Structure formats: structure tokens, C-alpha cells
Amino acid sequence: MSKIVILGAGISGHVAAAHLRRKLAKEHEVVVVSPNSNYQWIPSNIWVGIGRMTSKQILFPLEPLYKKKDIGYKQAKVTTFHPEGDTETLAPFVNVEYVVGEQKGKTEKVTYDYLINATGPKLAFDMTEGLNPGTNKAYSVCTYGHAEHAWGALEELIKQMKRGKKAKILIGTGHGKSTCQGAAFEYILNVEQELRRHKVRNMAELTWIANEPQLGDFGMDGMLLSYGNNIMKSSEMVEMVFEDRDIKWIIGAGVNKIEDGVAHYETLDGDYHSVTYDFAMLIPAFSGHGFKAFDKNNQDITEKLFKGFMIVDADYTPKPYEEWSVQDWPETYQNPSYPNIFAPGIAFAPPHAISKPRVSKNGTPISPAPPRTGMPSGITAKLVADNIIHTIKGKKELHHKGSMGNMGAACIASAGYGMTKGSGISITTFPIVPDFKKYPDTHGRKLGKTFGEIGLAGHWLKLALHYAFMYKAKMKPFWWLIPE
């Protein structure tokens, strides 16, 4: 019998648990450790943040589902890693601390045969002075709780605008190394449409602020894509959308301080500026959780497991941008020091950024971190689960491989909610990490597989995916037929 412990119940952790439990015999144990009591479909947080969905529509409690599906569940947070065990516990284990109920504060050693680290990122609001959700008129949509709070503030501002108040709204990234520009992009377009729906668009000035060197970079070095019968840069597409909706933009900006209604930022040219606002939604930096790891003699071996995020089968050799390659990226998400430990999704340490790194004239990094959310998180989680299953069944080699350098991804960016007036921007990218050797003339990606479309159909598809993935996450009949 094997015991697989999964840390985290987000997209990666939940997908891995579901596939493991479905494919493994009941004699094998699958245990999820997560401080969160609910599963949330994060891509729909933006709709909670504009009041078009409630939290209840994007989440459900984990414990009843896991109990029904024979998946162990501990509402706890991991504190330390012990991949060699210790003098008392010979099996590898993680220390966890319970976070609720009578067991709150209690610690436990959770042993495992295989460990999947799907803890995702720490939302590092503290890396930007004054950036704390709900303070200084700045908000977040990174969690359903944050999104609810954001909608409460935005709704009140809309009421004030209806009474004649002019307002400034600032949306984008809140740190020079933030990622998840896509979520902020969706949010600003949805906010813009809601203002029109409430007939106060003329009362608001909307501004996009981001660490991107150009619009449409999205931490992916931008894209050259097929758009109808034309070929268009992603920067041109986003500029077209922003101009059509009268959204101003500030790019190459690293926000470094937030005060009440004021965002201070540095630009790549080394200048310092500030912009005022009445409502802001700024995506924070993502960081690792600062986990520590120890060997069987209780000696610190954190560097074997973590490089901020977890070390996997990537090439972490420092090299200049010109020497970056798709071969640098991991394929199995297996830790090289401890082959029974894996880290899919955001939990793995990328070998480097995807966009060319940039620093200001003052030496401040102002460049997006590489995105690993959404579809890549699900795909890599399933891949890891399948490799563990095959290993348990006696296969020595990991046959399931999937690098972001040969993996495609589809993203439906909501551009406004509504069955008749909604809009969505459908973008597919292949590969996620550009391969300049294979596709030298099309910015490292294959045209035809990298394309964009804008229209009402995109909203319908985004909405359909919401319900499809909630169905899948609840493990309802034939859920596995829905792809990651």
C-alpha cells in the first residue's frame, strides 16, 4: 500500500487528488492537507469582484466531498519538510499545524510514500509598502473573500458616481515583479462594462498600471497571433481594446508604495511618479512560502528542496537571456534530490522568467514573473498524478512528460459579463514558453495554434467553462472526460 500526501487544494492539488483517487485501488491512501476549507474556482473571482456572481457560486466545502470520495483531508498548514524522516520517525514526513476547531495549533507528523507540493504562491502583499487588501482604498481579487470586499467598495463608489462624484479607478499590478496580469486585465474590462451598465462610465477615469514593458506582454514576452485573416501582436490587440474603451495605461511601472488613494511607482527609465485613485485593484507579488526542510539528523537542507518555490527537474544554471531555452523548463516536476516529491502548478520554481528581464536605471527589477496558473496548473497536476500511479504499479521511468516549452494553453479572458452584451477575448498560445529556434519568424510560437478572437461568443464560452469546471471539481459523473 502507498500513501500519497498532497499539500494544497487549489487547482493543482485538487486535480491531482481527484485523478489519484479515481485511478488507484482503495488500498492506497490519498490525503490532502490544506488550510482552506473550501475549493474555489479562482478564474471566476473577477465576476465576484463586480457583483455578477456570489462566492457561493464559485466555491464548495472540501471535507464532505473528500469524505464521499474516500480522500483523506486535514485542514492544516504544512510547516516543515522532512524527506528523510528523523531519528524517531523513519519514514519521510511533513510537519503540519491544524488551523481550526479543537485541534487548532496542534502539530502532527504526516508520513508519506509520495508527496505532491501544490501549495501555490504566497500572496506577498507585504512586498509593497501599504498594499493590504481593503486598506488605502486598494483591493484584490486573488481570493473570493478579497473579491467580495472589492465589490463592496466598488459598489459604494458607483453609488457616489450616480450622485455626481467624479472618480479615478486604477487597476493592474502592485509590484515590479508581479505576475497574473491576465486577471487584472479581465477585471479592468469587466469594471469598465459595469460602469456603462450602471450609466456612470462618463464619471470615471480608468487607468491600467503594469510592470509589463508593453501592453499584452502578460509575463509571456507577448505574442504574435492570428487574428481573423490578419496577423497581430498581442500589444496591438490590447491597445485596440483599451483605446476602444477609453482606458489609459501606464506600463513599465513598478509600484513600490501605496498610501490612501495614492500609488507611488518607479518606471524603467528610473523616474519616480505617483497616481491618485478612488478605487484600486492591484495584484501583489507572488512568492514562495518560506518553508524549511531538514534531513534525518535535523540538519537544514532547505536548499535541496527550495529555491523560493520548490526545485524540480529544471535547469537552474544562471545564464543570460540570449541563452535561455525551452529545454530549461521542467518536464516531470520531480525534485532531483528526493524522487518521491513533486511540485506541479505555481509551486515549482521556474528556471527563469519568460519575458526578458528588465531593471530600471536605478537597478530595480521591473519585469513580470512567469505565469503558471490555470490550464498549466491542471495539466502538470494530472501529469504528476499519472507518473505516481505508474510508479506504484512498478514502472521505473516517468513516462508522462509535459514542459511549458512544448505545451499549449488556452485562455478565455472575460471582457464584460452579460448574455447579450458580454464579451470575451479568446487566446490560445503554443507553446507557452516561446521556442525561438523552432519558430524564429513568429516570435517563438506557431501561428494558427496561437490566435485571438474577441466577441460575445467568448463570454458564453467563459461562462460555460465556469460551470464545466465546477462540475469537474465536484467529481460528478464522468467528470474526467472534461479536459484540464
N, C-alpha and C positions, 0 to 999 in steps of 0.2 A: 504494500500500500504506500502511496505517495501523498504528501501533504503540500499543497501549493498555497502560499500566502500572498495576497495581493494588497498592496498598500495604496489606498485611494479608490474612490468610487465615482470618479468623473468619467468622461468618455472612454479613456483608455482602460482604466481599472474595471469598469462595468462591462465593457465589451469582452475583455479577457476572461472575466469571471463567467459570463454567460456562455461563451464558447467552450471553456474548460468543463463546465458542469454538464453541458449537453453531450459532449463527446467522450467524457471519461466515465468509466464504470463507477458505481456508487461507493465501491470500496476505497476509492481515492477521495481525499478531503480537499475541498476548496474553501478557503477562508478569506474574507475581505475585512480589512482594518481601515476604517475611515472615521475622521472626527465629525463628518457630516451625517445627519440622519436622513437627508433627502437626496435623491438623484434630481439633477436639474438639467434640462436641455438648454445649454448656455447660449446657442445661437439665437434663441428667441428672447433673450433678456432685453434686447433693444425694443421689442414691442411692449414689454412690461414698462420700459422707461418712457414710453409715450402714452401709456394708459390704454393701449389697444388689446392687451392681454393682462390677465392677473397671474400672480405667482402660482396659483393652484393649477393653471393650465400648462405650466412648464415644469412641474415637479411632481414627485410622488415619494412616499416614505419607503426606505430601503428594507427595513427589517422584515415587514410582512412578506415582501416578495422573496427575499433571500430564504426565509424560513420555508416558504412554499416550495421553492426550487432546490432545497437541501444545500444551500450555500451558507457556510458559517459567517457570522457577522459580529464584529466588535466595534462599538462606537468609541474609538480611541485614536490617539495620535502616536505615531512612531517617534521615539526619542533617540535611540542609538542602534547601530547595526553591529552584529557580532557574527560574521560569516564563518568563523572557525569554532564557535561555541566559546565556552570558558572552562575553568577548572571544575565547576560544578555541573554545567550543562554541556555535554559533549557534542550535541547536535547544534548546527547553526541556528541562530535565533535573532529576533529583533526585540528590543525593549519597547513596550507600548504603555501609554498612560491613558486611562479612561477619562472621559471628559464630561459625562453626565451621570445623574442618578446616584444611587448609594455607593457605586464604585468610583465616583469622581475622585481623581487624584491617585487612585490605586495604580500601581505598576505591575506589569506581568511580562514574563519572558514567553514569546510566541515562537516556537520552533517551526522549522520548515525543511522540506526537501528541495523545493524550488521557491524562489522569491521574485515577485514582479513589483518593481518600484514604479507605481503610477501616481505618485504624489503631486505631479504637476508643478506649477510655479508658486512661489510666494508672491503675493501682490505687494510689491515693495513701495508702498506709498511714502514710507519714511525716507526714501532716497531723494525725494523732492521736498524741500522745506515748506511746510504749510499745506501740503497736499494730503488731505484726510477727508474721506467721503462725508459730505454733509456739513463741512466747515468751510468758511471763507467763500461761500456761495459756489463751491466746486463739488461735483458729484461724480459717480462712477456707474457703469452698468455691468461690471465684472461679475457680480452675483445677483441673484434675484432680489435679495434684500437691498442692495445698493440701487438696483433699478427701480424698485418701488419708491425709495426715498427720492431718487432723481425725478420721477414723475410727479411726486407731491410738490416739489419745488417748482418744476416747470409749469404745472397746472396753475399754481398760485400766480406765477409770472404772467401767464396767459390772461388770467382774470384782471391783473393790473393793466395789461395792454388794452383790454377791452374797455377799461375806464380811462384810457388816454395816455398811458405811460409808454414812452419810447424805451426800447430795451436792446441790450447788446448780448449776444449769445456766442460763446466760444467753445468749440468742440475739437478734439484732436488728441495729441499725445502730451503727457505731462512730465516727460523726462527725455534727455538727449539720447537714451538707448532703449526707449520703449519699443515694444512690438505691438501686434494686434491693431495696426492701423485700419484693417478691414472693418472691425467692429465700430470704431469711431466714424468711419466713412458711412456705414449704414445708418448710424444714429443721426448724423447731421442731416442726411437726406430725409429721414423719417421725421425729424423735428421740423424741417422746412415744410414738409407737406402738412403736418398737423397745424402749423401756424396758418397755412392757407385754408385748411378746413375750418378753423376757428375764426377765419376772416380777420386776422391780425398780422398777416405777413408784412404789410406795409409799415407796421410799427416796430419791426425787428431788423437788426443788422446781424447777419450771421457770418462768422469768421472761422475758417479752418486753420488750425495751427498744428504743424507736424515736424518731426525730425527728418522727414524724407528729403533727399536732395532735389527731388522733383515730384510733382503730383503723380500718383499712380505707381510709386515705387513699391509700396506695401511690404517693404523688407525683403523683396524678392528680386531686386535690381530692375524692376519694371518689366514690361513685356512688349514684344511686337506680336500683334494678334490679328487674326482675320476678323473683320467687322463688315458683315454683309459681303458685298463684292469688292470691298476695299481692304487695304492693309493699314492698320493704325497702331500707333504707340499707345500704351496704357495711359501715359501722361496726357496725350491729346484727348483721349476719351474722357478722363476725369475732368480735364479743363473744360471740355464741351459741356459736361453735366453741371459743373459749378457755375459756369457763365450763364447757362440756361436758367438756373435757379437763383441767380444773383447772390452767390456765396463768394465772399472774399477769401483769400488764402495767404498764409504766412508759412513758408517752408524753409528747411534747413535751420530749424529753430529748436534749441534745447531748453525747455522750461526748467528753471532752477529754483524758483521761489514763488509761492502763492501767498498773497495777502488778501484781505477782504475785498473781493471784486477786482483784484489786480493780479495779472500773471506776468512775472519777470522772466525774460528769456535771453539767451545768447545765440547769435547767428554764426554761421560758418565763417563769415568774414571777420569775426572777432568783436563785433559790436554788441552792446547791451541795450535792450529795449524793454518796454512794458506795454501791456494792452489791458484796458479795463473791460469789465463784463458785469452783467447782472445774473447770469447763469453760465456755468461752465461744466463740461463733462470731459475729463482728461484721463486717458488711460495711463496707469502708472507703469513704472519699470517692473519687469518680472525678474525674479532671482531664485536661486536655489534656497532650500530651507535651512541651510547651515547644519545639516546632520553630521554627526561624528560616528566613526567606525573604529572598532577595537579588535585585536587578534585574541587568541586563546589565552595569552598571558596579560591581557588588558593593556597592551601597548597600542598607541594611537596609529591606525593605518588608514586614516581618512583619505589620504592621497591615492590609495589604491581603488577607492570607490567613487570619489567625488572630485569634480573639477567645477565647483559651483553646483552644477547638476551632475547626474550620475555618469561615470565613464563607461562607454560601451566600445564596440568594435569599430571605432572611427580612427582616422589618422590625425592625431592632435599635434603633429610636428609643426612648430611655428614656421610659417612660410609667407612670402609676400603675396599680395593679391594676384599678381600675374601668374603665380604658380599654383593657385587653387585649382582643384579638380573635383569632378563628381566622384572620383574614386576615394576622396577623403571621407565621404559620408558613410555611416554605418549601414549594414545590411541585415544583421540578426538582432541587434540591440542587446547583445550579451556582454556582460562585464568580462574583460580578458583575464582578470586575476581570479575570479570566482565564477566558473561557468554555469552555476545554478542560479545566478542572479541576472535579471533582465530589466530593462528600463525603456518602455515604449513612450510615444507621445512627447509631451513637453518635458518629461522627467529626464530625458537623456541629454547629455552635454553635446551641443553641436561642435564640430571641429573648428568652425569659424562662421562668420556671418555669410549671408548670401549676397546682399548688397555690398558694394565696395565700401570699405570702412573710411570714414571721413572724420577729421578733427578740425576744430575751429583754429583760427590763427593764434588763439591763446592756449591751444593744446587740449581743449575739451572735446571728448568724443561726442559727436552729434551724428548718429547713424543708426538706423533701425536694427534691432536684433532679429535673428531669423525666426519666422513664424513656424509653428509645428502643431497648430490647433486643428480642430475639425476633422476633415477626412483623413489626413495623415495619421492623426492620433488613433482613429479607429482601425485603419489598415495595419499599422505597426502592432497594435494590441492583438489583433487576430493572428498575425504572423507569429508573434511570441507565443501565444497560446498553442498554436499548431505545432511549433517546434518542441514545446514542453511535452505535449501529448505524444509526439513521435519518439521523443527520448524515453519517456516512461514505457513505451511499447518496445523498446530495445534498439532503436536506431541510433547509431553513434554520431552521425553527422547531422547538422542542422540544414535541412533541405529547403526550408521556406526562407526566402530572402527578399528584401524589398528596400532598396535605397531610394532616398528622396531625389537622387540623381537619375533614376530611371522610373520614377513613379509619377503618374499624373494626378491632378486634383481638380475637382470641380467646386466652384463657389457660387452660390446664388446670393448676391448682395441685395438686401431689401432697399428699395429706393422710395418707399412710401406704402402705407397699408391701405387696403381697400379693394373690394371685389370688382369694382368697376373703374376706380380711379387710382388703384395701386400701381406700383411699378417695381421692377426688379432688374438688376444687372447680372446676367448670367455670364460667368467667366470660367473657362477651362484652361488649365496650364499643363503642358507636358514638355519636358519634365519640370518638377518643382524647382530643383536646383538647376540652373542653366548649364547646358553642356556645349561649350563654345567650340570644342573640337568636332563634335558631331553635327552641330547646326551653326556653323560660323557666320552664315549670312543672314540669320534671322534671330540674332541676339540670344543664341543658345537654346532656342526652343523650336519645336516643329509646328509650322503653320498648318492649319486645318485641325490639329489637336489643341491648338492654343487660339481660342477665339472669344469674342464678346458679343452679346446681344442685349438690347435694352427694350423693355416694354412691359405691358400688363401681364403677359404670359409668365414673365419672370416672377411676379408676385404670386401668381397661382401656384407655380412650382415650389417656391419657397414655403408657402403655406402647406402645400401637400407634403413636403419633406418634414415639416414640423410634426404633423400627425403620424406620418410613417415612422419616424424615428422614435417618437414617444411610444408607439405600438411596439416597435422593436425592443426598446429599452425595458418595457414591461414584460418581455418574453412571452408574448401572446402566441397563439398557434401559428406555426410556420414563420416565426419572426426571423429565422436565419436566412430566409430567402431574400430579405431586404439587404442589399449590399452595404458595406461600410461607407 
